[in-house]
Amino acid sequence: MTVYLITYDLKSPGQDYSALYKAIKSLGDNRHDLESIWFVDTNLSAKEIYNVVYPVMDKNDNVFITKVTSGYYGKASTELWDWLAKKGLQP
């Protein structure tokens, strides 16, 4: 499996996130520690992930999906760092 980072900009004020959250959660083991960013461990490709999440977004919304590799750096919850380490990814 591969860990992907999914980030998005929802352009409509007051937009309901529930359908998007449900679609992302359906992809596999996940973390949502940062406001508009999810980490998902899945067998799908970035394009396949897009094909799952974009249909529940408005057509003017933006989404970016990329693989997460070792060598990352930043400030986030201990739980996120532990989850990434458990997936075999190291800072």
N, CA, C and O atoms as a printed pandas DataFrame, in Angstrom:
     atom_number atom_name residue_name chain_id  residue_number  x_coord  y_coord  z_coord
0              1         N          MET        A               1    0.843   -1.172    0.000
1              2        CA          MET        A               1    0.000    0.000    0.000
2              3         C          MET        A               1    0.895    1.244    0.000
3              4         O          MET        A               1    2.076    1.186    0.341
4              5         N          THR        A               2    0.303    2.347   -0.386
5              6        CA          THR        A               2    1.023    3.614   -0.491
6              7         C          THR        A               2    0.266    4.688    0.273
7              8         O          THR        A               2   -0.964    4.742    0.229
8              9         N          VAL        A               3    1.002    5.541    0.971
9             10        CA          VAL        A               3    0.373    6.666    1.662
10            11         C          VAL        A               3    0.339    7.856    0.702
11            12         O          VAL        A               3    1.353    8.235    0.117
12            13         N          TYR        A               4   -0.845    8.428    0.558
13            14        CA          TYR        A               4   -1.044    9.624   -0.254
14            15         C          TYR        A               4   -1.491   10.776    0.630
15            16         O          TYR        A               4   -2.169   10.578    1.638
16            17         N          LEU        A               5   -1.107   11.967    0.243
17            18        CA          LEU        A               5   -1.600   13.196    0.844
18            19         C          LEU        A               5   -2.656   13.757   -0.103
19            20         O          LEU        A               5   -2.415   13.903   -1.301
20            21         N          ILE        A               6   -3.823   14.068    0.445
21            22        CA          ILE        A               6   -4.904   14.693   -0.317
22            23         C          ILE        A               6   -5.163   16.054    0.312
23            24         O          ILE        A               6   -5.458   16.144    1.504
24            25         N          THR        A               7   -5.055   17.102   -0.477
25            26        CA          THR        A               7   -5.369   18.443    0.008
26            27         C          THR        A               7   -6.338   19.096   -0.957
27            28         O          THR        A               7   -6.328   18.796   -2.151
28            29         N          TYR        A               8   -7.175   19.987   -0.446
29            30        CA          TYR        A               8   -8.239   20.556   -1.275
30            31         C          TYR        A               8   -8.579   21.967   -0.840
31            32         O          TYR        A               8   -8.323   22.367    0.296
32            33         N          ASP        A               9   -9.164   22.714   -1.771
33            34        CA          ASP        A               9   -9.765   24.020   -1.507
34            35         C          ASP        A               9  -11.215   23.924   -1.947
35            36         O          ASP        A               9  -11.502   23.729   -3.128
36            37         N          LEU        A              10  -12.126   24.062   -0.997
37            38        CA          LEU        A              10  -13.547   24.079   -1.322
38            39         C          LEU        A              10  -13.962   25.536   -1.413
39            40         O          LEU        A              10  -13.869   26.268   -0.427
40            41         N          LYS        A              11  -14.416   25.965   -2.574
41            42        CA          LYS        A              11  -14.605   27.374   -2.878
42            43         C          LYS        A              11  -15.927   27.966   -2.385
43            44         O          LYS        A              11  -16.007   29.173   -2.155
44            45         N          SER        A              12  -16.959   27.148   -2.220
45            46        CA          SER        A              12  -18.271   27.681   -1.824
46            47         C          SER        A              12  -18.346   27.860   -0.315
47            48         O          SER        A              12  -18.073   26.917    0.428
48            49         N          PRO        A              13  -18.717   29.067    0.159
49            50        CA          PRO        A              13  -18.850   29.290    1.604
50            51         C          PRO        A              13  -19.910   28.360    2.200
51            52         O          PRO        A              13  -20.954   28.122    1.592
52            53         N          GLY        A              14  -19.629   27.844    3.383
53            54        CA          GLY        A              14  -20.602   27.009    4.083
54            55         C          GLY        A              14  -20.790   25.635    3.462
55            56         O          GLY        A              14  -21.800   24.978    3.714
56            57         N          GLN        A              15  -19.850   25.198    2.668
57            58        CA          GLN        A              15  -19.977   23.909    1.980
58            59         C          GLN        A              15  -19.994   22.758    2.977
59            60         O          GLN        A              15  -19.282   22.780    3.981
60            61         N          ASP        A              16  -20.815   21.750    2.688
61            62        CA          ASP        A              16  -20.924   20.550    3.514
62            63         C          ASP        A              16  -19.802   19.584    3.146
63            64         O          ASP        A              16  -19.717   19.134    2.004
64            65         N          TYR        A              17  -18.952   19.269    4.098
65            66        CA          TYR        A              17  -17.802   18.405    3.864
66            67         C          TYR        A              17  -18.129   16.915    4.011
67            68         O          TYR        A              17  -17.287   16.078    3.688
68            69         N          SER        A              18  -19.304   16.570    4.479
69            70        CA          SER        A              18  -19.577   15.181    4.859
70            71         C          SER        A              18  -19.417   14.192    3.704
71            72         O          SER        A              18  -18.883   13.104    3.918
72            73         N          ALA        A              19  -19.853   14.524    2.498
73            74        CA          ALA        A              19  -19.715   13.599    1.368
74            75         C          ALA        A              19  -18.242   13.419    0.997
75            76         O          ALA        A              19  -17.811   12.315    0.662
76            77         N          LEU        A              20  -17.482   14.496    1.057
77            78        CA          LEU        A              20  -16.051   14.408    0.763
78            79         C          LEU        A              20  -15.348   13.560    1.817
79            80         O          LEU        A              20  -14.551   12.687    1.475
80            81         N          TYR        A              21  -15.632   13.806    3.085
81            82        CA          TYR        A              21  -15.020   13.026    4.159
82            83         C          TYR        A              21  -15.355   11.547    4.005
83            84         O          TYR        A              21  -14.485   10.692    4.174
84            85         N          LYS        A              22  -16.606   11.242    3.687
85            86        CA          LYS        A              22  -17.028    9.848    3.510
86            87         C          LYS        A              22  -16.262    9.202    2.353
87            88         O          LYS        A              22  -15.819    8.059    2.466
88            89         N          ALA        A              23  -16.104    9.921    1.251
89            90        CA          ALA        A              23  -15.376    9.386    0.095
90            91         C          ALA        A              23  -13.918    9.122    0.452
91            92         O          ALA        A              23  -13.375    8.076    0.097
92            93         N          ILE        A              24  -13.284   10.053    1.148
93            94        CA          ILE        A              24  -11.877    9.871    1.527
94            95         C          ILE        A              24  -11.731    8.704    2.492
95            96         O          ILE        A              24  -10.821    7.889    2.341
96            97         N          LYS        A              25  -12.604    8.612    3.473
97            98        CA          LYS        A              25  -12.533    7.517    4.450
98            99         C          LYS        A              25  -12.710    6.158    3.786
99           100         O          LYS        A              25  -12.181    5.158    4.271
100          101         N          SER        A              26  -13.455    6.112    2.672
101          102        CA          SER        A              26  -13.690    4.842    1.979
102          103         C          SER        A              26  -12.432    4.309    1.295
103          104         O          SER        A              26  -12.396    3.146    0.895
104          105         N          LEU        A              27  -11.405    5.140    1.156
105          106        CA          LEU        A              27  -10.194    4.764    0.427
106          107         C          LEU        A              27   -9.278    3.833    1.214
107          108         O          LEU        A              27   -8.527    3.059    0.621
108          109         N          GLY        A              28   -9.333    3.899    2.542
109          110        CA          GLY        A              28   -8.462    3.066    3.364
110          111         C          GLY        A              28   -8.124    3.741    4.671
111          112         O          GLY        A              28   -8.730    4.745    5.047
112          113         N          ASP        A              29   -7.140    3.172    5.365
113          114        CA          ASP        A              29   -6.680    3.715    6.642
114          115         C          ASP        A              29   -6.267    5.164    6.426
115          116         O          ASP        A              29   -5.566    5.469    5.461
116          117         N          ASN        A              30   -6.692    6.061    7.313
117          118        CA          ASN        A              30   -6.474    7.486    7.052
118          119         C          ASN        A              30   -6.240    8.276    8.322
119          120         O          ASN        A              30   -6.540    7.829    9.428
120          121         N          ARG        A              31   -5.687    9.479    8.126
121          122        CA          ARG        A              31   -5.490   10.474    9.193
122          123         C          ARG        A              31   -5.937   11.825    8.659
123          124         O          ARG        A              31   -5.721   12.149    7.491
124          125         N          HIS        A              32   -6.568   12.613    9.537
125          126        CA          HIS        A              32   -7.032   13.957    9.174
126          127         C          HIS        A              32   -6.615   14.910   10.285
127          128         O          HIS        A              32   -7.450   15.411   11.037
128          129         N          ASP        A              33   -5.306   15.153   10.377
129          130        CA          ASP        A              33   -4.745   15.955   11.463
130          131         C          ASP        A              33   -4.606   17.430   11.115
131          132         O          ASP        A              33   -4.430   18.259   12.008
132          133         N          LEU        A              34   -4.682   17.768    9.841
133          134        CA          LEU        A              34   -4.552   19.147    9.386
134          135         C          LEU        A              34   -5.832   19.518    8.641
135          136         O          LEU        A              34   -6.429   18.671    7.977
136          137         N          GLU        A              35   -6.247   20.753    8.746
137          138        CA          GLU        A              35   -7.594   21.153    8.329
138          139         C          GLU        A              35   -8.025   20.700    6.940
139          140         O          GLU        A              35   -9.082   20.084    6.808
140          141         N          SER        A              36   -7.267   20.974    5.928
141          142        CA          SER        A              36   -7.670   20.605    4.562
142          143         C          SER        A              36   -6.753   19.547    3.966
143          144         O          SER        A              36   -6.576   19.476    2.749
144          145         N          ILE        A              37   -6.169   18.724    4.841
145          146        CA          ILE        A              37   -5.245   17.681    4.390
146          147         C          ILE        A              37   -5.613   16.352    5.027
147          148         O          ILE        A              37   -5.871   16.269    6.227
148          149         N          TRP        A              38   -5.632   15.317    4.202
149          150        CA          TRP        A              38   -5.815   13.942    4.664
150          151         C          TRP        A              38   -4.613   13.122    4.220
151          152         O          TRP        A              38   -4.019   13.387    3.175
152          153         N          PHE        A              39   -4.265   12.136    5.014
153          154        CA          PHE        A              39   -3.290   11.120    4.641
154          155         C          PHE        A              39   -4.059    9.807    4.546
155          156         O          PHE        A              39   -4.804    9.456    5.461
156          157         N          VAL        A              40   -3.881    9.077    3.437
157          158        CA          VAL        A              40   -4.623    7.840    3.212
158          159         C          VAL        A              40   -3.654    6.761    2.752
159          160         O          VAL        A              40   -2.834    6.987    1.862
160          161         N          ASP        A              41   -3.756    5.592    3.362
161          162        CA          ASP        A              41   -2.970    4.425    2.974
162          163         C          ASP        A              41   -3.868    3.545    2.108
163          164         O          ASP        A              41   -4.851    2.985    2.593
164          165         N          THR        A              42   -3.525    3.426    0.825
165          166        CA          THR        A              42   -4.418    2.748   -0.117
166          167         C          THR        A              42   -3.627    2.059   -1.220
167          168         O          THR        A              42   -2.451    2.356   -1.431
168          169         N          ASN        A              43   -4.275    1.143   -1.916
169          170        CA          ASN        A              43   -3.701    0.489   -3.093
170          171         C          ASN        A              43   -4.007    1.253   -4.373
171          172         O          ASN        A              43   -3.498    0.899   -5.436
172          173         N          LEU        A              44   -4.823    2.285   -4.291
173          174        CA          LEU        A              44   -5.223    3.046   -5.467
174          175         C          LEU        A              44   -4.118    4.003   -5.915
175          176         O          LEU        A              44   -3.251    4.367   -5.120
176          177         N          SER        A              45   -4.148    4.403   -7.171
177          178        CA          SER        A              45   -3.232    5.424   -7.686
178          179         C          SER        A              45   -3.801    6.803   -7.383
179          180         O          SER        A              45   -4.955    6.927   -6.971
180          181         N          ALA        A              46   -2.996    7.832   -7.586
181          182        CA          ALA        A              46   -3.474    9.205   -7.376
182          183         C          ALA        A              46   -4.682    9.499   -8.270
183          184         O          ALA        A              46   -5.640   10.132   -7.824
184          185         N          LYS        A              47   -4.645    9.051   -9.518
185          186        CA          LYS        A              47   -5.769    9.278  -10.431
186          187         C          LYS        A              47   -7.024    8.536   -9.968
187          188         O          LYS        A              47   -8.131    9.064  -10.071
188          189         N          GLU        A              48   -6.857    7.336   -9.469
189          190        CA          GLU        A              48   -8.014    6.576   -8.961
190          191         C          GLU        A              48   -8.603    7.244   -7.720
191          192         O          GLU        A              48   -9.821    7.268   -7.546
192          193         N          ILE        A              49   -7.742    7.784   -6.859
193          194        CA          ILE        A              49   -8.230    8.532   -5.694
194          195         C          ILE        A              49   -9.025    9.742   -6.165
195          196         O          ILE        A              49  -10.119   10.004   -5.665
196          197         N          TYR        A              50   -8.477   10.476   -7.126
197          198        CA          TYR        A              50   -9.175   11.631   -7.702
198          199         C          TYR        A              50  -10.561   11.227   -8.203
199          200         O          TYR        A              50  -11.541   11.935   -7.972
200          201         N          ASN        A              51  -10.636   10.096   -8.883
201          202        CA          ASN        A              51  -11.914    9.635   -9.429
202          203         C          ASN        A              51  -12.940    9.291   -8.349
203          204         O          ASN        A              51  -14.139    9.251   -8.624
204          205         N          VAL        A              52  -12.481    9.047   -7.139
205          206        CA          VAL        A              52  -13.384    8.792   -6.005
206          207         C          VAL        A              52  -13.823   10.098   -5.351
207          208         O          VAL        A              52  -15.001   10.268   -5.035
208          209         N          VAL        A              53  -12.884   11.021   -5.146
209          210        CA          VAL        A              53  -13.205   12.225   -4.364
210          211         C          VAL        A              53  -13.779   13.372   -5.187
211          212         O          VAL        A              53  -14.634   14.108   -4.694
212          213         N          TYR        A              54  -13.331   13.541   -6.424
213          214        CA          TYR        A              54  -13.771   14.714   -7.180
214          215         C          TYR        A              54  -15.270   14.730   -7.475
215          216         O          TYR        A              54  -15.863   15.808   -7.461
216          217         N          PRO        A              55  -15.910   13.599   -7.739
217          218        CA          PRO        A              55  -17.352   13.637   -8.012
218          219         C          PRO        A              55  -18.212   14.192   -6.865
219          220         O          PRO        A              55  -19.341   14.622   -7.100
220          221         N          VAL        A              56  -17.697   14.187   -5.637
221          222        CA          VAL        A              56  -18.477   14.728   -4.516
222          223         C          VAL        A              56  -18.094   16.171   -4.196
223          224         O          VAL        A              56  -18.595   16.754   -3.235
224          225         N          MET        A              57  -17.209   16.739   -5.002
225          226        CA          MET        A              57  -16.797   18.132   -4.833
226          227         C          MET        A              57  -17.524   18.998   -5.858
227          228         O          MET        A              57  -17.996   18.495   -6.877
228          229         N          ASP        A              58  -17.613   20.303   -5.585
229          230        CA          ASP        A              58  -18.149   21.231   -6.573
230          231         C          ASP        A              58  -17.135   21.374   -7.712
231          232         O          ASP        A              58  -15.934   21.202   -7.504
232          233         N          LYS        A              59  -17.611   21.681   -8.887
233          234        CA          LYS        A              59  -16.744   21.758  -10.062
234          235         C          LYS        A              59  -15.726   22.901   -9.992
235          236         O          LYS        A              59  -14.745   22.886  -10.735
236          237         N          ASN        A              60  -15.936   23.886   -9.118
237          238        CA          ASN        A              60  -14.953   24.966   -8.978
238          239         C          ASN        A              60  -13.967   24.716   -7.833
239          240         O          ASN        A              60  -13.103   25.555   -7.576
240          241         N          ASP        A              61  -14.082   23.577   -7.142
241          242        CA          ASP        A              61  -13.157   23.218   -6.073
242          243         C          ASP        A              61  -11.853   22.697   -6.669
243          244         O          ASP        A              61  -11.810   22.286   -7.829
244          245         N          ASN        A              62  -10.801   22.718   -5.873
245          246        CA          ASN        A              62   -9.500   22.197   -6.289
246          247         C          ASN        A              62   -9.071   21.068   -5.367
247          248         O          ASN        A              62   -9.406   21.060   -4.183
248          249         N          VAL        A              63   -8.330   20.117   -5.915
249          250        CA          VAL        A              63   -7.802   19.006   -5.127
250          251         C          VAL        A              63   -6.424   18.644   -5.680
251          252         O          VAL        A              63   -6.198   18.691   -6.889
252          253         N          PHE        A              64   -5.503   18.281   -4.774
253          254        CA          PHE        A              64   -4.154   17.866   -5.151
254          255         C          PHE        A              64   -3.839   16.596   -4.379
255          256         O          PHE        A              64   -4.034   16.537   -3.165
256          257         N          ILE        A              65   -3.349   15.576   -5.085
257          258        CA          ILE        A              65   -3.075   14.269   -4.492
258          259         C          ILE        A              65   -1.644   13.878   -4.854
259          260         O          ILE        A              65   -1.257   13.944   -6.021
260          261         N          THR        A              66   -0.857   13.469   -3.854
261          262        CA          THR        A              66    0.526   13.064   -4.122
262          263         C          THR        A              66    0.961   11.981   -3.137
263          264         O          THR        A              66    0.437   11.889   -2.027
264          265         N          LYS        A              67    1.924   11.166   -3.557
265          266        CA          LYS        A              67    2.492   10.150   -2.675
266          267         C          LYS        A              67    3.307   10.823   -1.579
267          268         O          LYS        A              67    3.934   11.860   -1.801
268          269         N          VAL        A              68    3.291   10.224   -0.403
269          270        CA          VAL        A              68    4.135   10.677    0.707
270          271         C          VAL        A              68    5.339    9.732    0.774
271          272         O          VAL        A              68    5.187    8.511    0.746
272          273         N          THR        A              69    6.518   10.310    0.861
273          274        CA          THR        A              69    7.734    9.509    0.962
274          275         C          THR        A              69    8.490    9.902    2.225
275          276         O          THR        A              69    8.157   10.898    2.868
276          277         N          SER        A              70    9.476    9.145    2.567
277          278        CA          SER        A              70   10.327    9.516    3.685
278          279         C          SER        A              70   11.059   10.802    3.337
279          280         O          SER        A              70   11.241   11.135    2.166
280          281         N          GLY        A              71   11.476   11.516    4.373
281          282        CA          GLY        A              71   12.165   12.775    4.181
282          283         C          GLY        A              71   11.264   13.979    4.389
283          284         O          GLY        A              71   11.645   15.103    4.061
284          285         N          TYR        A              72   10.083   13.759    4.926
285          286        CA          TYR        A              72    9.157   14.862    5.197
286          287         C          TYR        A              72    9.592   15.607    6.461
287          288         O          TYR        A              72   10.392   15.096    7.245
288          289         N          TYR        A              73    9.071   16.791    6.650
289          290        CA          TYR        A              73    9.414   17.596    7.821
290          291         C          TYR        A              73    8.267   18.552    8.102
291          292         O          TYR        A              73    7.581   18.981    7.175
292          293         N          GLY        A              74    8.049   18.889    9.355
293          294        CA          GLY        A              74    7.022   19.853    9.707
294          295         C          GLY        A              74    6.631   19.744   11.165
295          296         O          GLY        A              74    7.330   19.135   11.975
296          297         N          LYS        A              75    5.500   20.347   11.479
297          298        CA          LYS        A              75    4.953   20.307   12.832
298          299         C          LYS        A              75    3.535   19.799   12.747
299          300         O          LYS        A              75    2.692   20.399   12.079
300          301         N          ALA        A              76    3.267   18.707   13.413
301          302        CA          ALA        A              76    1.929   18.110   13.438
302          303         C          ALA        A              76    1.824   17.283   14.718
303          304         O          ALA        A              76    2.751   17.244   15.527
304          305         N          SER        A              77    0.697   16.635   14.881
305          306        CA          SER        A              77    0.470   15.850   16.097
306          307         C          SER        A              77    1.416   14.654   16.171
307          308         O          SER        A              77    1.849   14.120   15.150
308          309         N          THR        A              78    1.720   14.253   17.382
309          310        CA          THR        A              78    2.525   13.052   17.610
310          311         C          THR        A              78    1.836   11.842   16.983
311          312         O          THR        A              78    2.496   10.948   16.454
312          313         N          GLU        A              79    0.512   11.821   17.044
313          314        CA          GLU        A              79   -0.241   10.706   16.475
314          315         C          GLU        A              79   -0.003   10.574   14.970
315          316         O          GLU        A              79    0.110    9.461   14.455
316          317         N          LEU        A              80    0.075   11.708   14.263
317          318        CA          LEU        A              80    0.344   11.653   12.829
318          319         C          LEU        A              80    1.749   11.135   12.570
319          320         O          LEU        A              80    1.931   10.273   11.711
320          321         N          TRP        A              81    2.751   11.638   13.291
321          322        CA          TRP        A              81    4.124   11.160   13.101
322          323         C          TRP        A              81    4.203    9.658   13.374
323          324         O          TRP        A              81    4.854    8.925   12.631
324          325         N          ASP        A              82    3.540    9.202   14.437
325          326        CA          ASP        A              82    3.543    7.774   14.769
326          327         C          ASP        A              82    2.869    6.954   13.671
327          328         O          ASP        A              82    3.351    5.878   13.313
328          329         N          TRP        A              83    1.755    7.460   13.135
329          330        CA          TRP        A              83    1.020    6.760   12.073
330          331         C          TRP        A              83    1.904    6.628   10.833
331          332         O          TRP        A              83    1.980    5.553   10.237
332          333         N          LEU        A              84    2.577    7.723   10.438
333          334        CA          LEU        A              84    3.461    7.673    9.279
334          335         C          LEU        A              84    4.619    6.698    9.503
335          336         O          LEU        A              84    4.989    5.951    8.597
336          337         N          ALA        A              85    5.182    6.706   10.694
337          338        CA          ALA        A              85    6.282    5.780   11.017
338          339         C          ALA        A              85    5.789    4.337   10.939
339          340         O          ALA        A              85    6.503    3.459   10.455
340          341         N          LYS        A              86    4.576    4.094   11.414
341          342        CA          LYS        A              86    3.992    2.749   11.354
342          343         C          LYS        A              86    3.811    2.280    9.908
343          344         O          LYS        A              86    3.819    1.079    9.636
344          345         N          LYS        A              87    3.649    3.230    8.985
345          346        CA          LYS        A              87    3.502    2.921    7.562
346          347         C          LYS        A              87    4.862    2.755    6.889
347          348         O          LYS        A              87    4.930    2.524    5.681
348          349         N          GLY        A              88    5.948    2.872    7.659
349          350        CA          GLY        A              88    7.294    2.699    7.129
350          351         C          GLY        A              88    7.923    3.971    6.580
351          352         O          GLY        A              88    8.938    3.910    5.887
352          353         N          LEU        A              89    7.329    5.127    6.883
353          354        CA          LEU        A              89    7.829    6.409    6.395
354          355         C          LEU        A              89    8.536    7.136    7.534
355          356         O          LEU        A              89    8.030    7.190    8.654
356          357         N          GLN        A              90    9.697    7.689    7.244
357          358        CA          GLN        A              90   10.495    8.359    8.257
358          359         C          GLN        A              90   10.803    9.794    7.835
359          360         O          GLN        A              90   10.944   10.079    6.646
360          361         N          PRO        A              91   10.909   10.709    8.824
361          362        CA          PRO        A              91   11.266   12.095    8.486
362          363         C          PRO        A              91   12.657   12.185    7.891
363          364         O          PRO        A              91   13.113   13.277    7.552
